[in-house]
């Protein structure tokens, strides 16, 4: 889990994941990552986009 509000959606056709948060007035996209790359990048992207350490 990235944070309490962060979610990750996976695509069916391509190896990509979308890191996002659902907020009351919008959806905040934190990143779109290729899933064959280094998983450490998800953690870096989470900190940069949402300002919180992944758990």
C-alpha positions, 0 to 999 in steps of 0.5 A: 500500500502506498498511502491511505488514499493512494491507489494503483490501477493496472491496465489489461492490455499493456504492462502499465500501472497508474498511481492515483488518489481519489479526492472530493473534487478531482482525481490526482494522477501521481504517475504512470509506470511501466511494470517491467521496470524497477519497483523502487521507482514506484516508491520514489514516485509516491513520495514525489506525488503524494509527499508520503513514504510508502508503507 
